[in-house]
Amino acid sequence: MIILGIDPGIAIMGYGVIEYIGNRYRTITYNSILTPAHTPDAERLKSIYSQLRNIIYEYKPDVCAIEKLYYNNNAKTVISVAQGRGVAMLAAANEGLKVYEYTPLQIKQALTGYGRADKKQMQQMTKMILGLDKVPKPDDTADALAVAICHSHYANYNLLNEKLEEYK
């Protein structure tokens, strides 16, 4: 299974593509989509959409996993992240990918076994699980890979639930 993991944002959107077969991981690619700060939001979102579609065309993931929003005290930030997240989900859906959403707590639990793990623990586990030489930078990229790893842990559970829903 090839998984596209996304850490949503509008200024920086991390992405990572991994392959997961038989409890083994292969890192295919990871990076961040950057949009300039003084560019109108519509243009930033258009750029994110276009770049994500190109990534999907090039790496042909089977599914997309994206982090659910975590609300902080800055409403302006959460709105722009939500817009970026929506565009990412739209790009994936338009390319026929099923989109799975995971909370920060689920991601931390899947990688470390502890839902309150800190950023450094998460980055080290991502590096170790994927056999990378160093922690991916920027943090958004490491977070996107963590989301993809999280999906690999939940994939069988999600498939079982989807099959059960079909029988109802």
Number of C-alpha atoms within 10 A of each C-alpha: 14 21 26 33 32 32 29 28 28 25 20 21 25 25 28 28 27 23 19 18 11 6 7 10 17 15 16 13 14 19 19 21 19 16 19 12 10 7 11 10 17 10 12 19 23 13 17 25 21 15 16 23 18 13 17 21 11 9 15 16 20 15 22 25 29 26 23 19 18 11 11 9 7 8 10 10 14 16 15 17 22 18 18 25 24 16 22 27 24 17 20 22 14 11 14 13 20 13 17 19 17 18 15 20 14 20 25 23 16 19 22 16 11 15 14 14 16 11 12 11 15 22 22 17 17 25 18 13 15 16 12 13 8 11 17 20 14 13 16 22 25 28 29 29 31 32 34 31 28 24 27 23 15 15 15 11 11 13 11 10 11 11 10 10 9 7 6 5
